[in-house]
């Protein structure tokens, strides 16, 4: 129930720094809950750091600011 509730809240979030949730539901055959999210091209931060090993300060601050903007929007 909480999964579905949080997923429905996610459906309302629209921000450039938040991956959009397109659908939330429960499979009628398996009773498995699911969230359908938009596809975002590229890797995640872990993948980037595994390749680069470290990041320039300016790039790290940019990523942190984008994350903070998305979190602030979700919190509002």
C-alpha positions as CSV (number, residue, x, y, z in Angstrom):
1,X,0.0,0.0,0.0
2,X,2.8,2.4,0.9
3,X,4.7,1.5,-2.4
4,X,1.6,2.5,-4.4
5,X,1.0,5.6,-2.4
6,X,4.6,6.8,-2.8
7,X,4.4,5.9,-6.5
8,X,1.3,8.0,-7.0
9,X,2.9,11.0,-5.3
10,X,5.8,10.5,-7.7
11,X,3.4,10.8,-10.6
12,X,2.8,14.4,-9.7
13,X,6.5,15.4,-9.6
14,X,7.6,17.3,-12.6
15,X,11.1,18.8,-12.4
16,X,14.2,18.6,-14.7
17,X,16.2,16.9,-12.0
18,X,13.7,14.2,-11.2
19,X,13.1,11.1,-13.4
20,X,9.4,11.1,-14.3
21,X,7.2,8.3,-13.1
22,X,4.9,7.3,-15.9
23,X,2.8,4.6,-14.3
24,X,2.3,2.8,-11.0
25,X,0.4,-0.4,-10.6
26,X,0.1,-4.0,-9.6
27,X,0.2,-6.9,-12.0
28,X,-3.1,-8.8,-11.8
29,X,-1.5,-12.2,-12.5
30,X,1.4,-12.0,-10.2
31,X,0.4,-9.4,-7.7
32,X,3.8,-7.8,-8.3
33,X,3.9,-4.0,-7.8
34,X,5.7,-1.9,-10.4
35,X,6.7,1.6,-11.3
36,X,7.3,2.6,-14.9
37,X,9.8,5.5,-15.2
38,X,11.1,7.4,-18.2
39,X,14.3,6.2,-19.8
40,X,17.3,8.4,-19.2
41,X,20.3,8.0,-21.5
42,X,23.7,7.5,-19.8
43,X,25.0,6.0,-16.6
44,X,24.5,6.8,-13.0
45,X,27.0,8.6,-10.7
46,X,28.5,5.3,-9.6
47,X,29.2,4.3,-13.2
48,X,30.8,7.6,-14.0
49,X,33.1,7.4,-10.9
50,X,34.0,3.8,-11.7
51,X,35.3,5.0,-15.0
52,X,36.8,8.4,-14.1
53,X,37.9,7.5,-10.5
54,X,37.5,11.1,-9.5
55,X,35.7,14.2,-10.6
56,X,36.6,17.9,-11.0
57,X,35.2,20.0,-8.2
58,X,33.1,22.2,-10.5
59,X,31.4,19.1,-12.0
60,X,30.8,17.6,-8.5
61,X,29.3,20.8,-7.3
62,X,27.0,21.0,-10.4
63,X,25.7,17.5,-9.8
64,X,25.2,18.2,-6.1
65,X,23.3,21.4,-6.9
66,X,21.1,19.5,-9.4
67,X,20.3,16.8,-6.8
68,X,19.5,19.4,-4.2
69,X,17.2,21.2,-6.6
70,X,15.3,18.0,-7.3
71,X,15.1,17.0,-3.6
72,X,13.9,20.5,-2.7
73,X,11.1,20.3,-5.3
74,X,10.0,16.9,-4.1
75,X,10.0,18.1,-0.5
76,X,7.8,21.1,-1.4
